[in-house]
């Protein structure tokens, strides 16, 4: 039987995970309940453990909503500022100008940070912790960069990696160490990925806001008419820096922070964290990509496009490389803590039809549904839409899979018809039905 879910793919071959796997849920419609479930990650209300974290995890989607909302808010801010200039000849509204220089530059880095947070399979970092890492990590990394800059090579913008990458690394390692010092906290490689993304997003967002502030400050000194003329340039600068954040500091910092966390020894930072191939490769990739990106080219010519494409390719390949390593670590952890001892807590609860309002514990490695007398959940002979052996739930390696057995009217999981003879991992809250919604079940328990 072939297993095709992303969860099983992580368990069986995490080194074949692709970005398409990670982005595939982002365009799907999600409910308010999905939003609430995402927001309880890392809180006392979240029941994810090392043994069930793969089943509790959901693929990223929230980042897209944040990105769209942030862009919409930025457009509203631009429109209000433009209206104040054109209609009322007002340019010195402190609160509005503050929003103008802070909000638009952080939208894309913030959304990217949330994307990496949603990749956090252990669900052990809360949204408020993430915001703290973004704010504190961003400010501290800028300060650390200024300190390192004292001894770093000076001159061209292409030399910025000599101070900025070590500065972000120092702060990311500090925050990872602080996270690992918490009671009952385990540091995984993906923990470093999330914290590194937060530090990089904070650094990039605040840096872009600084550039915008410098432009606004200069324009206001020059007077109203210069401000009016420069409005378009300021908006263009913010928009471009936001767009180019897809190859910016979030992607610079996240991979090598993950590499450090991957090689921690019992939550302890040792030399081994920095003396391994994963760290060498990811830090070198970020350093080289940063150097290439900062190399001066004529604006938006063929060389600029090549530079942009090369930087994006290096950073996203580096992130995928370390993400696969992180998933392999998580798969090993899940395998060492099988869910078999938890399966008695898993139940198949009837929603409608023959077994409505009844719940059944999972006590066998195979649970058959159908009209055949040998089925575990046996329907009356002649039940409409139900075959003799319609479908099965199979328990393997502490996980449950649902498979259609070639039924006439099909088996549906969360509204999608399953191809026959292929197993799909079941998670708490999943709903499946046989033939029609008149015979439906929900997965309940841990």
N, C-alpha and C positions, 0 to 999 in steps of 0.2 A: 504494500500500500504506500502510495506517495503522500508525503506530508508537505503542504504548500504554504502554511501560515508563516508570518514573519517571526513568530515566537519559536516555532519549530526550526526555522532557518537559523536563528541565533543559537539554539541548542546544538544543532547538528553541524552547521558549517558557517560560523560567524564571519569567516574570511571571504565569504561571497556576498555579504551585505552591500547594497548599492545605495546611492543617494535617492534613486527612484523608490526604493523600499521605504526610505525615511519620509519622503515628501508625499507619498501616495494618498495619505488621508487628509492632506491640507485643503483640498478642494471640496471635500464632502461636507454635507450639512451636519452641524452639530447642535445639540440641544443645550438648554440651560443646565440640565443635569450633568452633561459632559463638562461644562464650564466649572460647575461646583466640584466635580470629582477632580479636575485638574488642580483646583485651588487648595484642596486639602492635603496635597502632597507635602510630606515632611512635617505634618502636624500630628497631634495626638489622636486625631480622628482617622488617620490613615493606618490601615492594617497590613501594609506591605512588609514582608519579611524576606530574608534571604532565600527561603524555600519557596515562596510564592510570588516573588517580585516580577518574574516574567509574565505571569498571568495578570497581575495587577496593573502592569504598565500599558499605556496607550501611546500610539505613534503621534508625533507632533502635528498640531493643527492650530493651537492657540496663537502661535506667533504670527500667523497670517492675519487673524482678526486684529491683533495689535498693530501690525504694519499698516493695514488699511485704515484703521481708526486714527493712527498717528498721522498718516498722510492727509486725511480729511481735516484733522484739527490744524495741521500746518497750513493748509490752503485757507482755512477760515482766518487764521492769524494774518496771513499775507493780505487777504482781502480787506480786513479791518484796517490794517496799517495803510494800505493803498487808498482806502476811502478817506481816512483821516487826512492824508496828504492832499488828495485831489479835491475833496469836497470842503474840507474845513481848514486846510493849510496848517495843520497841526502835526508836528513831528516829535515833540518832546513830552511824550507820555511814558513815564518811567516804567510803570508796570507792564504796559503793552510792549515796550521795547525789550524788556526783560524776557517776556515770552517769545518775542521775535528772535532773540539770539540763542535761547536755550532749547526750546521745544523742537523745531525742525531738525537741528543737527543731530539730536540723539535718537530720532525715531528709528532709523534703520539699524544702528548698532544695538539699540534696546531690543528690537524684534529678533535680531540674530541671537542675542543672549538668551531670550526666552526659548528660541528654537533649541539651543543646546541644553537648556534646562529641561525641556520636554523629553530630551533623549536620556535623561537620568533615570534609568531602569529601577534602581533601588528606591527612588522617590524619597530620598532622605534629606533633601534640601527644600525648605519651605520658600514660598514666594517672598515673604518678608526678609528671610535670610539673603535671598538672591538680590533684593533691592539694597540691602546693606552692603553686600560685596560690590555691587555696582557703584554706589556712592563712595564708600570708604576706599575700595580698591582703586577707583578712578583717581581720586584725589591723591592717595598715597603714591600711586605709580607715577604721577606727574612730578611729585616732590622727589621721589627716588631718582627719576630721570635727570632732574636738575642737579642732584648731587653727583650722580655718575658722570654727568656732562663735564664736570670739572677736570676729570682725567681722560675723558674720551676725545678722539680726534675731532677737530673743529673745522668748519669751513662749509663745504657744499652740503645741500640738503640730503644727498645720497649717503652722507656719513651719519645720519640720524640713527640708524640701527645700532650703532656702537654704544649709544647711551639709552635709547628707548627700550630696546629688547631686554638688556640686563635689568633696567629699572622695573619693567613689568614683571619679569621673572622673579625678582626679589620679593615683590609684594604678593604675587600669586603663591609662592612657596610659603610665605609667612601666613597667609590666610588658610592654606591647606593644612599647615601644621596646627593652627588654632582650631580648625574644624575637627581634626583628628584627636585633639586633646579633650573633646567633649565626652561625657559619659555615654557609654553604649553606642558610640559612633564608629563605624568602620569606613576607612577611606578606600575607595576603589579608584581605578584609573579614570572612570567617567566623572567621579567627584572633582578631580583636577580639571577635567575638560570644562565642567560647568563654572567652576571658580575662575579658571583662566579666561573663559569667555566673558564673565562679568567684569574682571579687571580690564580686559582689553576694550570692552564696550564702554566702560566708564572713561578710560583714557581717551579713546577716540571721540566719544561724544563731547567731553569737556574741551578737548583740543579744538574741535570744530566750532564749538560755542565761543571759544576764545577768539578764533579768527573772525567770526561774525561780529563779536563785540568790538574788536579793533576797528572794523570797517564802520560800524555805526558810530563809534566814538569819534572817529576822524571826520565823518560826514557832519555830525552835529556841531563840531568845532567850526567847520566850514560854513555853516548856515543852512537855512531852509532850502534854498534853491539847489545847492549841491546835494543835499539829502534826497531831494526829489529825483534828481538825475541819477543818483547812485542806487536807488531802490532796486532797480532791475538787476544791477550787478550783484547786490547783496543776496537777493533771492536766488539768482543763478548759482552763486558760490555755495549757498546752503544746499540747494538741490543737487548739485554735482557731488559735493562731499558726502551727502546722504547716499546717493546712488553708488558711489565708489566705496562705500563702507563694506560692500560685499567682498572686497579684497583689502580690508583695512585691519585695524588693531584687534578687533574681536577674533578674526581668523589668525592673526599673528600670534596671539598669546595662548589661545585655547589648546592647540596641539601639544606644545612643549610642556604646558602645565599638566596635561593629562599624562604625558610620558613620565614626568616626575612622580606623580601619584601612583602610576602603574607599578613602580619599582620600590615603593615604600616597604619597609620591613616592620610589620605590626604597628602601623600608623606612625612610624618614626622616619624622619628624614635622615638618610645616610648618604655617603659618597656614591653608593650604588645608584641612587636616584639620578645622578648626573653622569655616571660613567657606564652608560649602556647605549646600545645602538638606537633605540627608540628616541632617546633624548637627543643624541647627536643628529639624527636625521631630521627630526621635527624642528629643532632650534635652527639648524642650518637652513632648512627650507624657509622658515619665517625670516631669517636674517637676509637671505638672498632675495626673497620676494620683496622685502621692504627696501632693499638697496635698489632693485630694478625699478620699483614703483617711484622712488624718489629721484631717480635719474632724470635730469632735465631733458625734455623733448619739446619740439614745437607743438603748440596747442592743437590737439585733435587731428593730427595727420596720421599717415600710415604707421609711423614708428610709435605713436601714442597708442594706437589700437593694438599693435603687437605687444607693447608693454603691458597694457591692460589685460589682454588675453593670457599672457604668460604668467602674470601675477595671480590671476584668478585660478589658473590651472594648478600652479604650484601649491597654493594655499588649500584649495579644496581637496587635492590629492593627499596632501599631508594630513588634513583633518580626517579623511576617510581611512587612511592608513592607521592612525591611532585609534579611531572609533572602532575599527574591527578588532584591534587588540583589546580594547575595553570590553567589547561584547564577548570576546573569548574568555576573558577573566570572569565576567558575570555568569557565563554559561557553566564554567567550571565550578563556580560557587553554588549555583543552583543545583548542579548535578551531585555535589557533595552533601546537599541537604534536600533529599528527595521528598516529594509531597505525599508519598504513599501513606505515611502515618496521619496525614490530614484528610485523606479522601473520605473517611467516614463522616466528616463534617460537610462534605459536598452533597448536595441534593438536586434531584431533578424534580421540579415542582410543576404540576399540571396547571395550566392557565385556563384552557377551554377543552371541551370535548369529553371523551370517555374517562380521562383521568383528572378532570378539573378538580381543584381544591385538594389534591392528594400530593404528597411528597415522598420521594423514594431515595434512600441513601445509595451511594455507589460502593458496593461491596464485592463486585466481581471485576475481573480484567476486561470482560466483554459483557455489554448489556444490549440485548437485541430488542427491537421494537417491531411488532407485526402481528398478523393474525395466526401465525403458526403456533401450535401448542407449546413448542419448545422455547418461545421467546420469553424474556424476562418480564417485559411489559406486553402482555398478550391482549390484543383487541378481539372483540367478538368476530367470528367469521362473517365476512360480507360487509364489514365496516367500510363505508364509501371512502375511496382514495387511499386505502391502506393495503399494501401487499403482504404476502405471507412473512417474508423477512424484508422489511421496508428499509430500516437503517440500524446502525449500531453506535454505541458509545464504547470506545476502546481506551483502556487505561495502560499507558506505557511510560516508564521512567517518571512516575509520579504526576503525569499530566493526562488530561482527558481529551479525546479526539472524537469528533462526530463524523460519520461517513454514511453516505447514501449507498445502498446495496443494489442499485440498478432498479429502483422502484418506478412504477408507471407514472405516478403523478408528482414525484420528486420530493426531496427534503430541502427545507429552506432554513438558513441560518441568518438571523438578523435581516430577514427580507430578501436574501440572495439565494437563488437555487444552487445547490452544490452539485458539481460534476460527480458522477458515480465513481465509487472505488477510491476516493481520495479523502484522507483524513484532515479535518480542520480543528485546530486547538480551540477548546471551549474555555471561556472565562466567566467569572461571576457576573451575572446580569445579562448574559447572552440569552436570546430567545430563538427557539427553533420550532418549526412545525412540520407535520407530515401531511403531504398532499395539499392541505388548505389550512387557513388560520383557525379552522374549527377544531383542529387537534394540535394544540400548541403547548410548549413547555418553556420554563425559565430555569437557568442554572443559578442555584443559591448556595451560600456557604462561604468558606474562606477562599 
